[in-house]
Amino acid sequence: MLGFDRITFDPKIMAGQACIRGMRVPVSLVLNLVTNGQTVEAIIEDYPYLELEDIQ
């Protein structure tokens, strides 16, 4: 997928949900945080293994 190289799908991780870079962090979680007004800085503070590009 062009432009979505940080989103991965693996049936062995989170039952195949779309995740960030093969980690057990669903894309839906990040989207939910952003949609509810969480800042990028706050998300990275709460999930330090995420990178700015993961959220963008």
Distance bins in CASP14 RR format, pairs under 12 A and 6 or more apart:
PFRMAT RR
TARGET T0000
AUTHOR 0000-0000-0000
RMODE 2
METHOD distances of the structure
MODEL  1
1 7 1 0 0 1 0 0 0 0 0 0 0
1 8 0 0 0 0 0 1 0 0 0 0 0
1 9 0 0 0 0 1 0 0 0 0 0 0
1 18 0 0 0 0 0 1 0 0 0 0 0
3 53 0 0 0 0 0 1 0 0 0 0 0
3 56 0 0 0 0 0 1 0 0 0 0 0
4 18 0 0 0 0 1 0 0 0 0 0 0
4 19 0 0 0 0 0 1 0 0 0 0 0
4 20 0 0 0 0 0 1 0 0 0 0 0
4 21 0 0 0 0 0 1 0 0 0 0 0
4 27 0 0 0 0 1 0 0 0 0 0 0
4 53 0 0 0 0 0 1 0 0 0 0 0
4 54 0 0 0 0 0 1 0 0 0 0 0
4 56 0 0 0 0 0 1 0 0 0 0 0
5 20 0 0 0 0 0 1 0 0 0 0 0
5 21 0 0 0 0 1 0 0 0 0 0 0
5 22 0 0 0 0 0 1 0 0 0 0 0
5 53 0 0 0 0 1 0 0 0 0 0 0
5 54 0 0 0 0 0 1 0 0 0 0 0
6 18 0 0 0 0 0 1 0 0 0 0 0
6 19 0 0 0 0 1 0 0 0 0 0 0
6 20 1 0 1 0 0 0 0 0 0 0 0
6 21 1 0 1 0 0 0 0 0 0 0 0
6 22 0 0 0 0 1 0 0 0 0 0 0
6 23 0 0 0 0 0 1 0 0 0 0 0
6 25 0 0 0 0 0 1 0 0 0 0 0
6 27 0 0 0 0 1 0 0 0 0 0 0
6 30 0 0 0 0 0 1 0 0 0 0 0
6 50 0 0 0 0 1 0 0 0 0 0 0
6 51 0 0 0 0 1 0 0 0 0 0 0
6 52 0 0 0 0 0 1 0 0 0 0 0
6 53 1 0 0 1 0 0 0 0 0 0 0
6 54 1 0 1 0 0 0 0 0 0 0 0
6 55 0 0 0 0 1 0 0 0 0 0 0
6 56 0 0 0 0 1 0 0 0 0 0 0
7 16 0 0 0 0 0 1 0 0 0 0 0
7 17 0 0 0 0 0 1 0 0 0 0 0
7 18 1 0 1 0 0 0 0 0 0 0 0
7 19 1 0 0 1 0 0 0 0 0 0 0
7 20 1 0 0 1 0 0 0 0 0 0 0
7 21 0 0 0 0 1 0 0 0 0 0 0
7 22 0 0 0 0 1 0 0 0 0 0 0
7 23 0 0 0 0 0 1 0 0 0 0 0
7 25 0 0 0 0 0 1 0 0 0 0 0
7 26 0 0 0 0 0 1 0 0 0 0 0
7 27 1 0 1 0 0 0 0 0 0 0 0
7 28 0 0 0 0 0 1 0 0 0 0 0
7 30 0 0 0 0 1 0 0 0 0 0 0
7 31 0 0 0 0 0 1 0 0 0 0 0
7 53 0 0 0 0 0 1 0 0 0 0 0
7 54 0 0 0 0 1 0 0 0 0 0 0
7 55 0 0 0 0 0 1 0 0 0 0 0
7 56 0 0 0 0 0 1 0 0 0 0 0
8 14 0 0 0 0 0 1 0 0 0 0 0
8 16 0 0 0 0 1 0 0 0 0 0 0
8 17 0 0 0 0 1 0 0 0 0 0 0
8 18 1 0 0 1 0 0 0 0 0 0 0
8 19 1 0 1 0 0 0 0 0 0 0 0
8 20 1 0 0 1 0 0 0 0 0 0 0
8 21 1 0 0 1 0 0 0 0 0 0 0
8 22 1 0 1 0 0 0 0 0 0 0 0
8 23 0 0 0 0 1 0 0 0 0 0 0
8 24 0 0 0 0 0 1 0 0 0 0 0
8 25 0 0 0 0 0 1 0 0 0 0 0
8 26 0 0 0 0 0 1 0 0 0 0 0
8 27 0 0 0 0 1 0 0 0 0 0 0
8 54 0 0 0 0 0 1 0 0 0 0 0
9 15 0 0 0 0 0 1 0 0 0 0 0
9 16 1 0 1 0 0 0 0 0 0 0 0
9 17 1 0 0 1 0 0 0 0 0 0 0
9 18 1 0 1 0 0 0 0 0 0 0 0
9 19 1 0 0 1 0 0 0 0 0 0 0
9 20 0 0 0 0 0 1 0 0 0 0 0
9 21 0 0 0 0 0 1 0 0 0 0 0
9 22 0 0 0 0 1 0 0 0 0 0 0
9 26 0 0 0 0 0 1 0 0 0 0 0
9 27 0 0 0 0 1 0 0 0 0 0 0
10 16 1 0 1 0 0 0 0 0 0 0 0
10 17 0 0 0 0 1 0 0 0 0 0 0
10 18 0 0 0 0 1 0 0 0 0 0 0
10 19 1 0 0 1 0 0 0 0 0 0 0
10 20 0 0 0 0 0 1 0 0 0 0 0
10 21 0 0 0 0 0 1 0 0 0 0 0
10 22 1 0 0 1 0 0 0 0 0 0 0
10 23 0 0 0 0 0 1 0 0 0 0 0
10 24 0 0 0 0 0 1 0 0 0 0 0
10 26 0 0 0 0 0 1 0 0 0 0 0
11 17 0 0 0 0 1 0 0 0 0 0 0
11 19 0 0 0 0 0 1 0 0 0 0 0
11 22 0 0 0 0 0 1 0 0 0 0 0
12 19 0 0 0 0 0 1 0 0 0 0 0
12 22 0 0 0 0 1 0 0 0 0 0 0
12 24 0 0 0 0 0 1 0 0 0 0 0
13 19 1 0 1 0 0 0 0 0 0 0 0
13 20 0 0 0 0 0 1 0 0 0 0 0
13 21 0 0 0 0 0 1 0 0 0 0 0
13 22 1 0 1 0 0 0 0 0 0 0 0
13 23 1 0 0 1 0 0 0 0 0 0 0
13 24 1 0 0 1 0 0 0 0 0 0 0
13 25 0 0 0 0 1 0 0 0 0 0 0
13 26 0 0 0 0 1 0 0 0 0 0 0
14 20 0 0 0 0 0 1 0 0 0 0 0
14 22 0 0 0 0 1 0 0 0 0 0 0
14 23 0 0 0 0 1 0 0 0 0 0 0
14 24 1 0 1 0 0 0 0 0 0 0 0
14 25 0 0 0 0 1 0 0 0 0 0 0
14 26 1 0 1 0 0 0 0 0 0 0 0
14 27 0 0 0 0 1 0 0 0 0 0 0
14 28 0 0 0 0 1 0 0 0 0 0 0
14 29 0 0 0 0 1 0 0 0 0 0 0
15 24 0 0 0 0 0 1 0 0 0 0 0
15 26 0 0 0 0 1 0 0 0 0 0 0
16 22 0 0 0 0 0 1 0 0 0 0 0
16 24 0 0 0 0 0 1 0 0 0 0 0
16 26 0 0 0 0 1 0 0 0 0 0 0
16 27 0 0 0 0 0 1 0 0 0 0 0
16 28 0 0 0 0 0 1 0 0 0 0 0
17 23 0 0 0 0 0 1 0 0 0 0 0
17 24 0 0 0 0 1 0 0 0 0 0 0
17 25 0 0 0 0 1 0 0 0 0 0 0
17 26 1 0 1 0 0 0 0 0 0 0 0
17 27 1 0 0 1 0 0 0 0 0 0 0
17 28 1 0 0 1 0 0 0 0 0 0 0
17 29 0 0 0 0 1 0 0 0 0 0 0
17 30 0 0 0 0 0 1 0 0 0 0 0
17 31 0 0 0 0 0 1 0 0 0 0 0
18 25 0 0 0 0 0 1 0 0 0 0 0
18 26 1 0 0 1 0 0 0 0 0 0 0
18 27 1 0 1 0 0 0 0 0 0 0 0
18 28 1 0 0 1 0 0 0 0 0 0 0
18 29 0 0 0 0 0 1 0 0 0 0 0
18 30 0 0 0 0 1 0 0 0 0 0 0
18 31 0 0 0 0 1 0 0 0 0 0 0
19 25 1 0 1 0 0 0 0 0 0 0 0
19 26 1 0 1 0 0 0 0 0 0 0 0
19 27 1 0 0 1 0 0 0 0 0 0 0
19 28 0 0 0 0 1 0 0 0 0 0 0
19 29 0 0 0 0 1 0 0 0 0 0 0
19 30 0 0 0 0 1 0 0 0 0 0 0
19 50 0 0 0 0 0 1 0 0 0 0 0
19 54 0 0 0 0 0 1 0 0 0 0 0
20 26 1 0 0 1 0 0 0 0 0 0 0
20 27 1 0 0 1 0 0 0 0 0 0 0
20 28 0 0 0 0 0 1 0 0 0 0 0
20 29 0 0 0 0 1 0 0 0 0 0 0
20 30 1 0 0 1 0 0 0 0 0 0 0
20 31 0 0 0 0 0 1 0 0 0 0 0
20 33 0 0 0 0 0 1 0 0 0 0 0
20 43 0 0 0 0 0 1 0 0 0 0 0
20 47 0 0 0 0 1 0 0 0 0 0 0
20 49 0 0 0 0 1 0 0 0 0 0 0
20 50 1 0 0 1 0 0 0 0 0 0 0
20 51 0 0 0 0 1 0 0 0 0 0 0
20 52 0 0 0 0 0 1 0 0 0 0 0
20 53 0 0 0 0 1 0 0 0 0 0 0
20 54 1 0 1 0 0 0 0 0 0 0 0
20 55 0 0 0 0 1 0 0 0 0 0 0
20 56 0 0 0 0 0 1 0 0 0 0 0
21 27 0 0 0 0 0 1 0 0 0 0 0
21 30 0 0 0 0 0 1 0 0 0 0 0
21 47 0 0 0 0 0 1 0 0 0 0 0
21 49 0 0 0 0 1 0 0 0 0 0 0
21 50 0 0 0 0 1 0 0 0 0 0 0
21 51 0 0 0 0 1 0 0 0 0 0 0
21 53 0 0 0 0 1 0 0 0 0 0 0
21 54 1 0 0 1 0 0 0 0 0 0 0
21 55 0 0 0 0 0 1 0 0 0 0 0
22 49 0 0 0 0 0 1 0 0 0 0 0
22 50 0 0 0 0 0 1 0 0 0 0 0
22 54 0 0 0 0 0 1 0 0 0 0 0
23 29 0 0 0 0 0 1 0 0 0 0 0
23 30 0 0 0 0 0 1 0 0 0 0 0
23 47 0 0 0 0 1 0 0 0 0 0 0
23 48 0 0 0 0 0 1 0 0 0 0 0
23 49 1 0 0 1 0 0 0 0 0 0 0
23 50 0 0 0 0 1 0 0 0 0 0 0
23 51 0 0 0 0 0 1 0 0 0 0 0
23 54 0 0 0 0 1 0 0 0 0 0 0
24 47 0 0 0 0 0 1 0 0 0 0 0
24 49 0 0 0 0 0 1 0 0 0 0 0
24 50 0 0 0 0 0 1 0 0 0 0 0
25 31 0 0 0 0 0 1 0 0 0 0 0
25 32 0 0 0 0 0 1 0 0 0 0 0
25 33 0 0 0 0 0 1 0 0 0 0 0
25 43 0 0 0 0 0 1 0 0 0 0 0
25 44 0 0 0 0 0 1 0 0 0 0 0
25 46 0 0 0 0 0 1 0 0 0 0 0
25 47 1 0 0 1 0 0 0 0 0 0 0
25 48 0 0 0 0 0 1 0 0 0 0 0
25 49 1 0 0 1 0 0 0 0 0 0 0
25 50 1 0 0 1 0 0 0 0 0 0 0
25 51 0 0 0 0 0 1 0 0 0 0 0
25 54 1 0 0 1 0 0 0 0 0 0 0
25 55 0 0 0 0 0 1 0 0 0 0 0
26 32 0 0 0 0 1 0 0 0 0 0 0
26 33 0 0 0 0 0 1 0 0 0 0 0
26 47 0 0 0 0 0 1 0 0 0 0 0
26 50 0 0 0 0 0 1 0 0 0 0 0
26 54 0 0 0 0 0 1 0 0 0 0 0
27 33 0 0 0 0 0 1 0 0 0 0 0
27 34 0 0 0 0 0 1 0 0 0 0 0
27 50 0 0 0 0 0 1 0 0 0 0 0
27 54 0 0 0 0 1 0 0 0 0 0 0
27 55 0 0 0 0 0 1 0 0 0 0 0
28 34 0 0 0 0 0 1 0 0 0 0 0
28 35 0 0 0 0 0 1 0 0 0 0 0
29 35 0 0 0 0 0 1 0 0 0 0 0
29 36 0 0 0 0 0 1 0 0 0 0 0
29 38 0 0 0 0 0 1 0 0 0 0 0
29 43 0 0 0 0 1 0 0 0 0 0 0
29 46 0 0 0 0 0 1 0 0 0 0 0
29 47 0 0 0 0 1 0 0 0 0 0 0
29 50 0 0 0 0 0 1 0 0 0 0 0
29 54 0 0 0 0 0 1 0 0 0 0 0
29 55 0 0 0 0 0 1 0 0 0 0 0
30 36 0 0 0 0 0 1 0 0 0 0 0
30 37 0 0 0 0 0 1 0 0 0 0 0
30 38 0 0 0 0 1 0 0 0 0 0 0
30 40 0 0 0 0 1 0 0 0 0 0 0
30 43 1 0 0 1 0 0 0 0 0 0 0
30 44 0 0 0 0 0 1 0 0 0 0 0
30 46 0 0 0 0 0 1 0 0 0 0 0
30 47 0 0 0 0 1 0 0 0 0 0 0
30 50 1 0 0 1 0 0 0 0 0 0 0
30 51 0 0 0 0 0 1 0 0 0 0 0
30 52 0 0 0 0 0 1 0 0 0 0 0
30 53 0 0 0 0 0 1 0 0 0 0 0
30 54 1 0 0 1 0 0 0 0 0 0 0
30 55 1 0 1 0 0 0 0 0 0 0 0
30 56 0 0 0 0 0 1 0 0 0 0 0
31 37 0 0 0 0 0 1 0 0 0 0 0
31 38 0 0 0 0 0 1 0 0 0 0 0
31 43 0 0 0 0 0 1 0 0 0 0 0
31 54 0 0 0 0 0 1 0 0 0 0 0
31 55 0 0 0 0 1 0 0 0 0 0 0
32 38 0 0 0 0 1 0 0 0 0 0 0
32 43 0 0 0 0 0 1 0 0 0 0 0
33 39 0 0 0 0 1 0 0 0 0 0 0
33 40 0 0 0 0 1 0 0 0 0 0 0
33 41 0 0 0 0 0 1 0 0 0 0 0
33 42 0 0 0 0 1 0 0 0 0 0 0
33 43 1 0 1 0 0 0 0 0 0 0 0
33 44 0 0 0 0 0 1 0 0 0 0 0
33 45 0 0 0 0 0 1 0 0 0 0 0
33 46 0 0 0 0 1 0 0 0 0 0 0
33 47 0 0 0 0 1 0 0 0 0 0 0
33 50 0 0 0 0 0 1 0 0 0 0 0
33 54 0 0 0 0 0 1 0 0 0 0 0
33 55 0 0 0 0 1 0 0 0 0 0 0
34 40 1 0 0 1 0 0 0 0 0 0 0
34 42 0 0 0 0 0 1 0 0 0 0 0
34 43 1 0 0 1 0 0 0 0 0 0 0
34 50 0 0 0 0 0 1 0 0 0 0 0
34 54 0 0 0 0 0 1 0 0 0 0 0
34 55 1 0 0 1 0 0 0 0 0 0 0
34 56 0 0 0 0 1 0 0 0 0 0 0
35 43 0 0 0 0 0 1 0 0 0 0 0
36 42 0 0 0 0 0 1 0 0 0 0 0
36 43 0 0 0 0 0 1 0 0 0 0 0
37 43 0 0 0 0 1 0 0 0 0 0 0
38 44 0 0 0 0 0 1 0 0 0 0 0
38 45 0 0 0 0 1 0 0 0 0 0 0
38 46 0 0 0 0 1 0 0 0 0 0 0
38 47 0 0 0 0 0 1 0 0 0 0 0
38 50 0 0 0 0 0 1 0 0 0 0 0
38 55 0 0 0 0 1 0 0 0 0 0 0
39 45 0 0 0 0 1 0 0 0 0 0 0
39 46 0 0 0 0 0 1 0 0 0 0 0
39 52 0 0 0 0 0 1 0 0 0 0 0
39 55 0 0 0 0 1 0 0 0 0 0 0
40 46 0 0 0 0 0 1 0 0 0 0 0
40 47 0 0 0 0 0 1 0 0 0 0 0
40 50 0 0 0 0 1 0 0 0 0 0 0
40 51 0 0 0 0 0 1 0 0 0 0 0
40 52 1 0 0 1 0 0 0 0 0 0 0
40 53 0 0 0 0 0 1 0 0 0 0 0
40 54 0 0 0 0 1 0 0 0 0 0 0
40 55 1 0 1 0 0 0 0 0 0 0 0
40 56 1 0 0 1 0 0 0 0 0 0 0
41 47 0 0 0 0 0 1 0 0 0 0 0
41 48 0 0 0 0 0 1 0 0 0 0 0
41 50 0 0 0 0 0 1 0 0 0 0 0
41 52 0 0 0 0 1 0 0 0 0 0 0
41 55 0 0 0 0 1 0 0 0 0 0 0
42 48 0 0 0 0 0 1 0 0 0 0 0
42 50 0 0 0 0 0 1 0 0 0 0 0
42 55 0 0 0 0 0 1 0 0 0 0 0
43 49 0 0 0 0 0 1 0 0 0 0 0
43 50 1 0 0 1 0 0 0 0 0 0 0
43 51 0 0 0 0 0 1 0 0 0 0 0
43 52 0 0 0 0 1 0 0 0 0 0 0
43 54 0 0 0 0 1 0 0 0 0 0 0
43 55 1 0 1 0 0 0 0 0 0 0 0
43 56 0 0 0 0 0 1 0 0 0 0 0
44 50 1 0 1 0 0 0 0 0 0 0 0
44 51 1 0 0 1 0 0 0 0 0 0 0
44 52 1 0 0 1 0 0 0 0 0 0 0
44 53 0 0 0 0 0 1 0 0 0 0 0
44 54 0 0 0 0 1 0 0 0 0 0 0
44 55 1 0 0 1 0 0 0 0 0 0 0
44 56 0 0 0 0 0 1 0 0 0 0 0
45 55 0 0 0 0 0 1 0 0 0 0 0
46 55 0 0 0 0 0 1 0 0 0 0 0
47 54 0 0 0 0 1 0 0 0 0 0 0
47 55 0 0 0 0 1 0 0 0 0 0 0
48 54 0 0 0 0 0 1 0 0 0 0 0
50 56 0 0 0 0 0 1 0 0 0 0 0
END
